[in-house]
Amino acid sequence: MYRYCKLIVILLALSVSASAQDIHFSQFYETPLLRNPSLAGIFTGDIRVQAVYRDQWNSITDAYKTASVNAEYKMPIGKSNDFLTVGLQTLYDRAGTVSWISSHFLPAVNYHKSLSSEVNRYLSLGFMAGIVSRRFDRSKMTTNSQYDGAGQGENFIGSQYTHMDASVGMSFNTQLNENPSNNMFAGLAYHHFNKPQNSFYRTQNVEILPKWVASAGVRFEVTPVSYLTLQGDFSKQGEFTETVAGALYGIKLGDDYENPLYTIHGGAFLRWNDALIPTIKIDYKPFSMSFSYDVNVSKLKASTRGRGGFEAGVTYIGFLPKGTINSMLCPKF
């Protein structure tokens, strides 16, 4: 018990050491701005709003509860097929018995340069920057000094602080052949390039390490009523790396296959050396709902009994009466 409490204090007091990893979602494809700000706006529509909720590790500790909400709006630029996407990424994360909370408010902008007047083909450059706030409840913290009768034993300047954070990314997406439903994208992002300070002690040399994220995906038609979507991310932050990839198979339901009443997706993703993630998704325009569950395959699987994290997501994609879809080509992914 003593060793466990000491570990919790170290992790929370330092507010993640310089070698720690970022918050992540198993449904990474439903949080495009967290992957790469240049992925904002790569959808068929004028506006998109997405929300994802994650509840992790209930079996061994006070669970991590994480929620992401992002919104995007697209507008044409000039007389060509270029367009601009403005967006907002918000993030809330609560962890542990001391209520360690992180809140992110990150506006984004993404410029899409058309490379073809005949097909959907774009090169995009995106930027995202904003404020991150972190806090915890000191009244819920227990340290070794309290057992010795010597007070709390930790001298914090405060139990809350804020910092600026910034990311930049570039991506390329294109239609693969004459069928506009067959397309692919690839992108590279550089997060935390401003190396924000990350310590409740206000320690100057405790910084969030920059993170590289490489993303790619492809979607292609299998039959007139079905298609396969493959996506993957590779990220590197300091000495830590993470690879997650997988596929969803979609089947259209209804009489009109061009505008199906429903589309049902099923598949799985693998986060290497960590979790197998079975996933289902249901499209009922203009909404989509997705559900996944992490089956732990890491070294913690004995403690967690294979249980990891549950995630649920919802997406709304809409068209405006005189929106961008009527004045330019639109990526379809």
C-alpha positions as CSV (number, residue, x, y, z in Angstrom):
1,M,0.0,0.0,0.0
2,Y,2.8,2.4,0.9
3,R,4.6,1.8,-2.3
4,Y,1.4,2.2,-4.3
5,C,0.6,5.5,-2.6
6,K,4.1,6.8,-3.2
7,L,3.9,6.0,-6.9
8,I,0.6,7.8,-7.3
9,V,2.0,10.9,-5.5
10,I,5.0,11.0,-7.8
11,L,2.9,10.7,-11.0
12,L,0.4,13.3,-10.0
13,A,2.7,15.8,-8.4
14,L,5.0,16.0,-11.4
15,S,2.0,16.2,-13.7
16,V,3.5,13.7,-16.1
17,S,7.3,13.6,-16.5
18,A,9.0,14.7,-19.7
19,S,8.9,11.2,-21.1
20,A,5.1,10.6,-20.6
21,Q,2.7,9.9,-23.4
22,D,-0.3,12.0,-24.5
23,I,-3.9,11.1,-24.0
24,H,-5.1,8.8,-26.8
25,F,-8.3,7.2,-28.1
26,S,-8.9,3.7,-29.6
27,Q,-11.3,5.4,-32.1
28,F,-8.4,7.6,-33.2
29,Y,-10.1,8.0,-36.6
30,E,-13.0,9.8,-34.9
31,T,-10.7,12.5,-33.5
32,P,-9.0,13.9,-36.6
33,L,-7.6,17.1,-35.1
34,L,-5.9,15.1,-32.3
35,R,-4.2,13.0,-35.0
36,N,-3.2,15.9,-37.3
37,P,-4.7,19.4,-37.7
38,S,-4.4,19.1,-41.5
39,L,-7.0,16.3,-41.4
40,A,-9.7,18.8,-40.5
41,G,-12.3,19.2,-43.2
42,I,-11.6,15.9,-45.0
43,F,-15.2,14.7,-45.2
44,T,-18.1,15.0,-47.5
45,G,-20.1,17.9,-46.1
46,D,-19.9,21.5,-44.9
47,I,-19.9,21.0,-41.1
48,R,-18.9,18.2,-38.9
49,V,-19.2,17.8,-35.1
50,Q,-17.8,14.7,-33.3
51,A,-17.8,13.5,-29.7
52,V,-15.9,10.5,-28.2
53,Y,-16.1,9.3,-24.6
54,R,-13.6,6.8,-23.1
55,D,-13.8,5.0,-19.8
56,Q,-10.6,3.0,-19.0
57,W,-9.3,0.5,-16.5
58,N,-12.3,0.3,-14.1
59,S,-11.1,-3.1,-13.1
60,I,-7.9,-2.0,-11.3
61,T,-8.2,1.7,-10.3
62,D,-10.4,4.8,-10.3
63,A,-11.0,4.9,-14.0
64,Y,-9.6,7.3,-16.5
65,K,-12.6,9.2,-18.0
66,T,-11.8,11.1,-21.2
67,A,-14.0,13.1,-23.6
68,S,-13.2,14.8,-26.9
69,V,-15.4,17.1,-28.9
70,N,-14.3,18.7,-32.2
71,A,-16.2,20.8,-34.7
72,E,-15.2,21.9,-38.2
73,Y,-16.6,24.2,-40.8
74,K,-15.5,24.4,-44.5
75,M,-15.5,27.4,-46.8
76,P,-14.3,28.0,-50.4
77,I,-11.3,30.3,-51.1
78,G,-11.0,32.2,-54.3
79,K,-12.3,31.0,-57.7
80,S,-10.5,27.7,-57.7
81,N,-11.4,24.5,-55.8
82,D,-9.2,25.5,-52.8
83,F,-11.0,25.7,-49.5
84,L,-10.4,26.6,-45.8
85,T,-11.5,24.7,-42.7
86,V,-11.8,26.3,-39.3
87,G,-12.2,24.1,-36.3
88,L,-12.1,23.7,-32.6
89,Q,-10.8,20.8,-30.5
90,T,-11.8,20.4,-26.9
91,L,-10.6,17.7,-24.6
92,Y,-11.4,16.7,-21.0
93,D,-9.6,14.0,-19.0
94,R,-10.1,13.0,-15.3
95,A,-7.9,10.4,-13.7
96,G,-7.3,8.9,-10.3
97,T,-8.6,9.4,-6.8
98,V,-7.2,12.9,-6.5
99,S,-9.3,14.1,-9.5
100,W,-6.4,15.0,-11.7
101,I,-8.1,16.9,-14.5
102,S,-6.8,18.2,-17.8
103,S,-8.9,20.5,-20.0
104,H,-7.9,21.5,-23.6
105,F,-9.3,24.3,-25.7
106,L,-7.6,24.3,-29.1
107,P,-8.8,26.3,-32.2
108,A,-7.5,25.1,-35.6
109,V,-7.3,26.2,-39.2
110,N,-6.5,24.1,-42.2
111,Y,-5.8,25.3,-45.8
112,H,-6.6,22.8,-48.6
113,K,-4.9,23.4,-52.0
114,S,-6.5,21.6,-54.9
115,L,-4.1,19.7,-57.1
116,S,-6.6,18.7,-59.8
117,S,-9.7,20.2,-61.5
118,E,-10.9,16.7,-62.5
119,V,-10.8,14.6,-59.3
120,N,-10.6,15.1,-55.5
121,R,-6.9,15.7,-54.9
122,Y,-5.7,18.0,-52.2
123,L,-2.6,19.0,-50.2
124,S,-3.5,20.4,-46.8
125,L,-1.5,22.4,-44.2
126,G,-3.1,22.7,-40.8
127,F,-2.2,24.5,-37.5
128,M,-3.8,24.2,-34.1
129,A,-2.9,26.1,-30.9
130,G,-4.6,27.0,-27.6
131,I,-4.8,26.7,-23.9
132,V,-4.4,23.6,-21.7
133,S,-5.4,23.7,-18.0
134,R,-4.4,21.0,-15.4
135,R,-5.5,20.7,-11.8
136,F,-6.0,18.2,-9.0
137,D,-7.7,18.1,-5.6
138,R,-5.1,18.4,-2.9
139,S,-7.5,17.4,-0.1
140,K,-7.7,13.9,-1.7
141,M,-3.9,13.4,-1.8
142,T,-2.1,11.1,0.7
143,T,1.7,11.1,1.1
144,N,4.2,9.3,3.2
145,S,4.7,12.4,5.4
146,Q,1.1,12.3,6.5
147,Y,1.6,8.8,7.9
148,D,4.6,10.1,9.8
149,G,2.6,13.0,11.2
150,A,4.7,15.7,9.4
151,G,2.0,17.3,7.3
152,Q,1.3,16.9,3.6
153,G,4.9,16.8,2.7
154,E,4.6,18.3,-0.8
155,N,5.2,22.0,-1.4
156,F,3.2,23.0,-4.4
157,I,2.9,26.5,-5.7
158,G,-0.7,25.7,-6.5
159,S,-3.0,22.9,-7.5
160,Q,-3.7,24.3,-10.9
161,Y,-1.8,25.8,-13.9
162,T,-2.2,26.5,-17.6
163,H,0.0,26.5,-20.6
164,M,-0.1,27.1,-24.3
165,D,0.1,24.2,-26.7
166,A,0.6,24.1,-30.5
167,S,0.6,21.5,-33.3
168,V,1.2,21.7,-37.1
169,G,0.6,19.1,-39.8
170,M,0.4,18.4,-43.5
171,S,-1.6,15.8,-45.4
172,F,-2.3,14.6,-48.9
173,N,-5.6,13.0,-50.0
174,T,-6.7,11.8,-53.5
175,Q,-9.3,9.9,-55.4
176,L,-7.7,6.6,-56.5
177,N,-9.6,6.0,-59.8
178,E,-12.8,7.1,-61.6
179,N,-14.9,6.0,-58.6
180,P,-15.0,8.9,-56.1
181,S,-15.7,6.4,-53.3
182,N,-12.2,5.0,-53.7
183,N,-9.6,7.3,-52.1
184,M,-6.7,7.5,-49.7
185,F,-4.8,9.9,-47.5
186,A,-1.5,10.2,-45.8
187,G,-0.3,12.8,-43.3
188,L,2.4,13.8,-40.8
189,A,1.9,16.0,-37.7
190,Y,4.3,17.6,-35.2
191,H,2.6,18.1,-31.8
192,H,3.8,20.3,-28.8
193,F,6.4,21.9,-31.0
194,N,6.5,24.8,-28.5
195,K,7.6,22.3,-25.7
196,P,5.2,23.6,-23.0
197,Q,6.2,23.4,-19.3
198,N,4.4,20.6,-17.5
199,S,4.9,20.7,-13.8
200,F,2.9,21.8,-10.7
201,Y,6.3,22.8,-9.2
202,R,6.8,25.2,-12.2
203,T,10.0,23.4,-12.9
204,Q,11.5,25.0,-16.0
205,N,13.1,21.8,-17.4
206,V,10.0,19.6,-17.1
207,E,8.5,19.9,-20.6
208,I,6.0,18.0,-22.7
209,L,8.1,16.4,-25.4
210,P,7.2,17.0,-29.0
211,K,5.3,14.1,-30.7
212,W,5.4,13.0,-34.3
213,V,2.3,11.3,-35.7
214,A,2.2,9.6,-39.1
215,S,-1.3,8.7,-40.4
216,A,-2.6,6.9,-43.4
217,G,-5.8,5.4,-44.7
218,V,-7.5,4.0,-47.7
219,R,-11.1,3.3,-48.6
220,F,-12.2,1.2,-51.6
221,E,-15.4,-0.4,-52.9
222,V,-15.6,-4.2,-52.6
223,T,-19.1,-4.5,-54.1
224,P,-21.7,-1.9,-55.1
225,V,-23.2,-2.2,-51.6
226,S,-20.0,-2.6,-49.5
227,Y,-16.6,-1.1,-49.0
228,L,-13.5,-1.6,-46.8
229,T,-11.8,1.2,-44.9
230,L,-8.3,0.7,-43.5
231,Q,-6.6,3.3,-41.2
232,G,-3.5,3.4,-39.0
233,D,-1.4,5.8,-36.9
234,F,2.2,5.6,-35.8
235,S,3.3,8.1,-33.1
236,K,6.6,8.7,-31.4
237,Q,7.1,10.9,-28.3
238,G,10.5,10.8,-26.7
239,E,11.4,7.1,-26.2
240,F,7.8,6.0,-26.5
241,T,6.2,4.8,-29.7
242,E,2.6,3.6,-30.4
243,T,1.3,1.8,-33.5
244,V,-2.4,1.3,-34.0
245,A,-4.1,0.1,-37.2
246,G,-7.1,-1.9,-38.4
247,A,-10.1,-2.1,-40.7
248,L,-13.8,-1.6,-40.9
249,Y,-16.1,-3.4,-43.4
250,G,-19.2,-1.4,-44.3
251,I,-22.4,-2.7,-45.8
252,K,-25.1,-0.3,-47.2
253,L,-28.7,-1.1,-46.4
254,G,-31.7,0.3,-48.3
255,D,-33.0,0.6,-51.8
256,D,-30.8,3.5,-52.9
257,Y,-27.2,2.4,-52.6
258,E,-26.0,5.9,-53.5
259,N,-27.8,7.3,-50.5
260,P,-28.4,4.3,-48.2
261,L,-30.7,4.5,-45.3
262,Y,-28.2,2.8,-43.0
263,T,-24.6,1.7,-43.3
264,I,-23.3,-0.9,-40.8
265,H,-19.6,-1.2,-40.2
266,G,-17.8,-3.9,-38.3
267,G,-14.1,-4.7,-37.7
268,A,-11.2,-4.5,-35.4
269,F,-8.0,-2.5,-34.6
270,L,-4.8,-3.5,-32.9
271,R,-2.7,-1.3,-30.7
272,W,0.6,-3.1,-30.8
273,N,1.6,-4.8,-27.6
274,D,-1.4,-3.3,-25.8
275,A,-4.9,-4.0,-26.9
276,L,-7.2,-5.7,-29.5
277,I,-10.1,-3.4,-30.3
278,P,-13.3,-4.8,-31.8
279,T,-15.4,-2.0,-33.2
280,I,-18.9,-1.5,-34.7
281,K,-20.3,1.7,-36.3
282,I,-23.7,2.6,-37.6
283,D,-24.4,5.4,-40.1
284,Y,-27.9,6.9,-40.2
285,K,-27.5,10.2,-42.0
286,P,-26.6,12.8,-40.9
287,F,-25.5,10.9,-37.8
288,S,-23.0,8.1,-37.1
289,M,-22.6,6.1,-33.8
290,S,-19.5,4.0,-33.0
291,F,-18.7,1.6,-30.1
292,S,-15.4,-0.1,-29.3
293,Y,-13.8,-2.0,-26.4
294,D,-10.2,-2.6,-25.6
295,V,-9.3,-6.2,-24.9
296,N,-6.0,-5.9,-23.0
297,V,-3.2,-8.0,-24.4
298,S,-0.3,-6.2,-22.7
299,K,1.7,-7.2,-19.6
300,L,-1.2,-5.8,-17.5
301,K,-3.7,-8.4,-18.8
302,A,-3.4,-10.6,-15.7
303,S,-4.3,-7.6,-13.4
304,T,-7.0,-6.3,-15.7
305,R,-8.3,-9.8,-16.6
306,G,-8.2,-8.6,-20.2
307,R,-10.4,-5.6,-19.6
308,G,-9.3,-2.3,-21.0
309,G,-11.4,0.7,-22.0
310,F,-14.9,1.3,-23.5
311,E,-15.4,4.0,-26.0
312,A,-18.5,5.5,-27.6
313,G,-18.6,8.1,-30.4
314,V,-21.2,10.1,-32.2
315,T,-20.7,12.2,-35.4
316,Y,-22.9,14.7,-37.2
317,I,-22.1,15.8,-40.8
318,G,-24.3,18.4,-42.4
319,F,-24.7,20.5,-45.5
320,L,-25.5,24.2,-45.7
321,P,-28.1,25.5,-48.2
322,K,-25.4,27.3,-50.2
323,G,-22.4,25.6,-48.7
324,T,-19.0,24.5,-50.0
325,I,-20.3,21.3,-51.4
326,N,-22.0,23.2,-54.2
327,S,-19.0,25.3,-55.2
328,M,-16.0,22.9,-55.1
329,L,-14.8,19.3,-55.2
330,C,-15.0,17.7,-51.8
331,P,-12.8,14.9,-50.3
332,K,-14.7,11.7,-49.6
333,F,-13.3,9.7,-46.8
